Amino acid sequence: MKPGIHPAYGPVVFRDRAADHAFLTRSTMTSDKTIEWEDGNTYPVVDVEISHVSHPFYTGTARVLDTAGRVERFERRYGRRGAN
């Protein structure tokens, strides 16, 4: 690797505000805000809106939409437009 062109890679805390969950990992993200972690060290913290704890795909609360039924219902309600 070329020296001096890569961002610093170090420990960062990502905090999911929706689920009130935080996890420590390594990243190139930076932040002015810091947090004291469970091990007593202070790390930069990055607030995220969604993570594996709150995302519907990972939590099993995802909904499947019946698009075919919606199209049929729309056509019944408003009629199908034909070529004039």
OpenMM code with the backbone's topology and positions (N, CA, C; nanometers):
from openmm import Vec3, app, unit

residues = "MET LYS PRO GLY ILE HIS PRO ALA TYR GLY PRO VAL VAL PHE ARG ASP ARG ALA ALA ASP HIS ALA PHE LEU THR ARG SER THR MET THR SER ASP LYS THR ILE GLU TRP GLU ASP GLY ASN THR TYR PRO VAL VAL ASP VAL GLU ILE SER HIS VAL SER HIS PRO PHE TYR THR GLY THR ALA ARG VAL LEU ASP THR ALA GLY ARG VAL GLU ARG PHE GLU ARG ARG TYR GLY ARG ARG GLY ALA ASN".split()
positions = [
    Vec3(0.0839, -0.1186, 0.0000),
    Vec3(0.0000, 0.0000, 0.0000),
    Vec3(0.0879, 0.1244, 0.0000),
    Vec3(0.0404, 0.2257, -0.0689),
    Vec3(0.1118, 0.3527, -0.0702),
    Vec3(0.0954, 0.4216, 0.0640),
    Vec3(0.2030, 0.4699, 0.1219),
    Vec3(0.1908, 0.5404, 0.2505),
    Vec3(0.1306, 0.6794, 0.2319),
    Vec3(0.0471, 0.7196, 0.3278),
    Vec3(-0.0037, 0.8563, 0.3311),
    Vec3(-0.1295, 0.8844, 0.2505),
    Vec3(-0.1855, 0.7857, 0.1797),
    Vec3(-0.3051, 0.8138, 0.1005),
    Vec3(-0.4303, 0.7478, 0.1571),
    Vec3(-0.4154, 0.6601, 0.2544),
    Vec3(-0.5294, 0.5887, 0.3101),
    Vec3(-0.5776, 0.6536, 0.4397),
    Vec3(-0.7095, 0.6542, 0.4626),
    Vec3(-0.7607, 0.7120, 0.5873),
    Vec3(-0.7235, 0.6247, 0.7074),
    Vec3(-0.7229, 0.6867, 0.8231),
    Vec3(-0.6893, 0.6137, 0.9457),
    Vec3(-0.7979, 0.5096, 0.9749),
    Vec3(-0.7561, 0.3903, 1.0132),
    Vec3(-0.8468, 0.2787, 1.0405),
    Vec3(-0.8332, 0.2432, 1.1869),
    Vec3(-0.9414, 0.2623, 1.2634),
    Vec3(-0.9310, 0.2359, 1.4058),
    Vec3(-1.0654, 0.2050, 1.4679),
    Vec3(-1.0683, 0.1846, 1.5976),
    Vec3(-1.1929, 0.1502, 1.6670),
    Vec3(-1.2909, 0.2672, 1.6692),
    Vec3(-1.4185, 0.2371, 1.6407),
    Vec3(-1.5267, 0.3354, 1.6392),
    Vec3(-1.6508, 0.2693, 1.6969),
    Vec3(-1.7290, 0.3439, 1.7741),
    Vec3(-1.8558, 0.2942, 1.8271),
    Vec3(-1.9675, 0.3439, 1.7359),
    Vec3(-2.0490, 0.2508, 1.6873),
    Vec3(-2.1685, 0.2857, 1.6105),
    Vec3(-2.2881, 0.2706, 1.7031),
    Vec3(-2.3696, 0.3773, 1.7108),
    Vec3(-2.4840, 0.3784, 1.8021),
    Vec3(-2.6124, 0.3892, 1.7209),
    Vec3(-2.6991, 0.2873, 1.7341),
    Vec3(-2.8294, 0.2846, 1.6676),
    Vec3(-2.9268, 0.3592, 1.7567),
    Vec3(-2.9697, 0.4779, 1.7114),
    Vec3(-3.0577, 0.5612, 1.7936),
    Vec3(-3.1980, 0.5025, 1.8041),
    Vec3(-3.2448, 0.4297, 1.7024),
    Vec3(-3.3800, 0.3745, 1.7035),
    Vec3(-3.3944, 0.2623, 1.8067),
    Vec3(-3.2904, 0.1812, 1.8221),
    Vec3(-3.2991, 0.0656, 1.9113),
    Vec3(-3.2207, 0.0860, 2.0405),
    Vec3(-3.1565, 0.2015, 2.0558),
    Vec3(-3.0739, 0.2289, 2.1731),
    Vec3(-2.9720, 0.1164, 2.1937),
    Vec3(-2.8965, 0.0879, 2.0879),
    Vec3(-2.7968, -0.0191, 2.0883),
    Vec3(-2.6674, 0.0365, 2.0304),
    Vec3(-2.5552, -0.0032, 2.0856),
    Vec3(-2.4252, 0.0414, 2.0363),
    Vec3(-2.3313, -0.0778, 2.0255),
    Vec3(-2.2405, -0.0706, 1.9289),
    Vec3(-2.1412, -0.1766, 1.9143),
    Vec3(-2.0088, -0.1164, 1.8705),
    Vec3(-1.9033, -0.1777, 1.9145),
    Vec3(-1.7670, -0.1324, 1.8870),
    Vec3(-1.7106, -0.2149, 1.7727),
    Vec3(-1.6559, -0.1467, 1.6740),
    Vec3(-1.5943, -0.2133, 1.5595),
    Vec3(-1.4819, -0.1251, 1.5077),
    Vec3(-1.4178, -0.1673, 1.4015),
    Vec3(-1.3122, -0.0863, 1.3400),
    Vec3(-1.3655, -0.0270, 1.2112),
    Vec3(-1.3293, 0.0981, 1.1843),
    Vec3(-1.3793, 0.1667, 1.0663),
    Vec3(-1.2894, 0.2850, 1.0337),
    Vec3(-1.3107, 0.3411, 0.9149),
    Vec3(-1.2411, 0.4646, 0.8772),
    Vec3(-1.3269, 0.5866, 0.9054),
    Vec3(-1.4502, 0.5655, 0.9552),
    Vec3(-1.5387, 0.6777, 0.9907),
    Vec3(-1.4769, 0.7567, 1.1049),
    Vec3(-1.5039, 0.8866, 1.1061),
    Vec3(-1.4569, 0.9720, 1.2142),
    Vec3(-1.5732, 1.0535, 1.2673),
    Vec3(-1.5564, 1.1051, 1.3879),
    Vec3(-1.6599, 1.1865, 1.4495),
    Vec3(-1.5974, 1.2761, 1.5547),
    Vec3(-1.6590, 1.3911, 1.5771),
    Vec3(-1.6136, 1.4810, 1.6828),
    Vec3(-1.6666, 1.4360, 1.8183),
    Vec3(-1.7782, 1.3622, 1.8173),
    Vec3(-1.8377, 1.3137, 1.9430),
    Vec3(-1.7643, 1.1881, 1.9889),
    Vec3(-1.7524, 1.1737, 2.1202),
    Vec3(-1.6880, 1.0555, 2.1776),
    Vec3(-1.7787, 0.9943, 2.2834),
    Vec3(-1.7483, 0.8696, 2.3172),
    Vec3(-1.8237, 0.7976, 2.4185),
    Vec3(-1.7266, 0.7100, 2.4962),
    Vec3(-1.7523, 0.6963, 2.6251),
    Vec3(-1.6717, 0.6056, 2.7054),
    Vec3(-1.7343, 0.4672, 2.6963),
    Vec3(-1.6568, 0.3711, 2.6494),
    Vec3(-1.7061, 0.2358, 2.6261),
    Vec3(-1.6940, 0.1519, 2.7517),
    Vec3(-1.7462, 0.0317, 2.7467),
    Vec3(-1.7506, -0.0582, 2.8624),
    Vec3(-1.6117, -0.0932, 2.9161),
    Vec3(-1.5101, -0.0882, 2.8297),
    Vec3(-1.3744, -0.1217, 2.8733),
    Vec3(-1.3018, -0.0042, 2.9375),
    Vec3(-1.3693, 0.1115, 2.9485),
    Vec3(-1.3106, 0.2285, 3.0124),
    Vec3(-1.2405, 0.3222, 2.9166),
    Vec3(-1.2217, 0.2822, 2.7914),
    Vec3(-1.1568, 0.3672, 2.6917),
    Vec3(-1.2597, 0.4582, 2.6247),
    Vec3(-1.2116, 0.5686, 2.5698),
    Vec3(-1.2974, 0.6634, 2.4996),
    Vec3(-1.2763, 0.6467, 2.3503),
    Vec3(-1.3875, 0.6330, 2.2765),
    Vec3(-1.3837, 0.6114, 2.1324),
    Vec3(-1.4738, 0.7130, 2.0631),
    Vec3(-1.4457, 0.7430, 1.9352),
    Vec3(-1.5393, 0.8265, 1.8601),
    Vec3(-1.6705, 0.7497, 1.8390),
    Vec3(-1.7835, 0.8203, 1.8403),
    Vec3(-1.9135, 0.7564, 1.8236),
    Vec3(-1.9821, 0.8133, 1.7003),
    Vec3(-2.0397, 0.7229, 1.6188),
    Vec3(-2.1136, 0.7613, 1.4988),
    Vec3(-2.2572, 0.7159, 1.5193),
    Vec3(-2.3515, 0.8105, 1.5133),
    Vec3(-2.4931, 0.7780, 1.5288),
    Vec3(-2.5503, 0.7360, 1.3943),
    Vec3(-2.6189, 0.6215, 1.3934),
    Vec3(-2.6840, 0.5717, 1.2724),
    Vec3(-2.8330, 0.5581, 1.2986),
    Vec3(-2.9129, 0.5686, 1.1929),
    Vec3(-3.0578, 0.5600, 1.2080),
    Vec3(-3.1062, 0.4169, 1.2171),
    Vec3(-3.0339, 0.3243, 1.1564),
    Vec3(-3.0795, 0.1861, 1.1528),
    Vec3(-2.9580, 0.0931, 1.1492),
    Vec3(-2.9707, -0.0204, 1.2151),
    Vec3(-2.8636, -0.1202, 1.2148),
    Vec3(-2.9271, -0.2583, 1.2134),
    Vec3(-2.8458, -0.3603, 1.2341),
    Vec3(-2.8982, -0.4965, 1.2328),
    Vec3(-2.9966, -0.5216, 1.3474),
    Vec3(-2.9949, -0.4393, 1.4490),
    Vec3(-3.0846, -0.4571, 1.5632),
    Vec3(-3.2252, -0.4045, 1.5335),
    Vec3(-3.2352, -0.2999, 1.4510),
    Vec3(-3.3664, -0.2392, 1.4263),
    Vec3(-3.4181, -0.2561, 1.2840),
    Vec3(-3.3388, -0.3102, 1.1925),
    Vec3(-3.3833, -0.3251, 1.0539),
    Vec3(-3.4832, -0.4403, 1.0419),
    Vec3(-3.5975, -0.4194, 0.9742),
    Vec3(-3.7003, -0.5238, 0.9644),
    Vec3(-3.6512, -0.6541, 0.9023),
    Vec3(-3.5563, -0.6498, 0.8113),
    Vec3(-3.5061, -0.7725, 0.7494),
    Vec3(-3.4399, -0.8626, 0.8530),
    Vec3(-3.3614, -0.8051, 0.9412),
    Vec3(-3.2896, -0.8834, 1.0414),
    Vec3(-3.3767, -0.9199, 1.1605),
    Vec3(-3.4774, -0.8394, 1.1903),
    Vec3(-3.5619, -0.8667, 1.3073),
    Vec3(-3.6773, -0.9604, 1.2751),
    Vec3(-3.7034, -0.9866, 1.1469),
    Vec3(-3.8100, -1.0776, 1.1081),
    Vec3(-3.9469, -1.0123, 1.1029),
    Vec3(-3.9535, -0.8805, 1.1045),
    Vec3(-4.0819, -0.8112, 1.1002),
    Vec3(-4.1097, -0.7505, 0.9637),
    Vec3(-4.0397, -0.7974, 0.8606),
    Vec3(-4.0604, -0.7436, 0.7259),
    Vec3(-4.1975, -0.7858, 0.6748),
    Vec3(-4.2622, -0.6956, 0.6004),
    Vec3(-4.3936, -0.7237, 0.5422),
    Vec3(-4.3790, -0.7463, 0.3929),
    Vec3(-4.4511, -0.8434, 0.3418),
    Vec3(-4.4521, -0.8705, 0.1991),
    Vec3(-4.5784, -0.8089, 0.1408),
    Vec3(-4.5616, -0.7277, 0.0369),
    Vec3(-4.6756, -0.6609, -0.0247),
    Vec3(-4.7272, -0.7436, -0.1417),
    Vec3(-4.8585, -0.7528, -0.1522),
    Vec3(-4.9227, -0.8237, -0.2623),
    Vec3(-4.9470, -0.7250, -0.3749),
    Vec3(-4.8461, -0.7066, -0.4612),
    Vec3(-4.8586, -0.6060, -0.5666),
    Vec3(-4.9584, -0.6476, -0.6728),
    Vec3(-4.9688, -0.7760, -0.7028),
    Vec3(-5.0637, -0.8202, -0.8053),
    Vec3(-5.2063, -0.7907, -0.7604),
    Vec3(-5.2371, -0.8168, -0.6358),
    Vec3(-5.3701, -0.7877, -0.5841),
    Vec3(-5.4005, -0.6396, -0.5861),
    Vec3(-5.3031, -0.5567, -0.5623),
    Vec3(-5.3237, -0.4119, -0.5636),
    Vec3(-5.3533, -0.3625, -0.7041),
    Vec3(-5.2829, -0.4154, -0.8028),
    Vec3(-5.3060, -0.3743, -0.9408),
    Vec3(-5.4461, -0.4159, -0.9840),
    Vec3(-5.4851, -0.5393, -0.9524),
    Vec3(-5.6190, -0.5859, -0.9887),
    Vec3(-5.7266, -0.5020, -0.9205),
    Vec3(-5.7079, -0.4695, -0.7962),
    Vec3(-5.8054, -0.3873, -0.7248),
    Vec3(-5.8145, -0.2474, -0.7856),
    Vec3(-5.7010, -0.1906, -0.8245),
    Vec3(-5.7004, -0.0593, -0.8892),
    Vec3(-5.7759, -0.0639, -1.0221),
    Vec3(-5.7506, -0.1702, -1.1016),
    Vec3(-5.8189, -0.1818, -1.2305),
    Vec3(-5.9694, -0.2014, -1.2132),
    Vec3(-6.0107, -0.2774, -1.1130),
    Vec3(-6.1541, -0.2941, -1.0866),
    Vec3(-6.2174, -0.1621, -1.0456),
    Vec3(-6.1475, -0.0883, -0.9624),
    Vec3(-6.2034, 0.0352, -0.9100),
    Vec3(-6.2107, 0.1449, -1.0165),
    Vec3(-6.1042, 0.1619, -1.0924),
    Vec3(-6.0966, 0.2732, -1.1862),
    Vec3(-6.1082, 0.2310, -1.3324),
    Vec3(-6.1195, 0.1037, -1.3563),
    Vec3(-6.1321, 0.0540, -1.4931),
    Vec3(-5.9994, 0.0510, -1.5654),
    Vec3(-5.9914, -0.0383, -1.6588),
    Vec3(-5.8696, -0.0513, -1.7362),
    Vec3(-5.8772, 0.0431, -1.8557),
    Vec3(-5.7732, 0.1162, -1.8806),
    Vec3(-5.7722, 0.2066, -1.9948),
    Vec3(-5.7362, 0.1266, -2.1188),
    Vec3(-5.8163, 0.1394, -2.2199),
    Vec3(-5.7886, 0.0697, -2.3462),
    Vec3(-5.7369, 0.1656, -2.4506),
    Vec3(-5.6876, 0.1126, -2.5560),
    Vec3(-5.6403, 0.1960, -2.6663),
    Vec3(-5.7604, 0.2488, -2.7432),
    Vec3(-5.7706, 0.3795, -2.7586),
    Vec3(-5.8827, 0.4415, -2.8302),
    Vec3(-5.8464, 0.4742, -2.9712),
] * unit.nanometer
topology = app.Topology()
chain = topology.addChain("A")
for resn in residues:
    res = topology.addResidue(resn, chain)
    for name in ("N", "CA", "C"):
        topology.addAtom(name, app.Element.getBySymbol(name[0]), res)
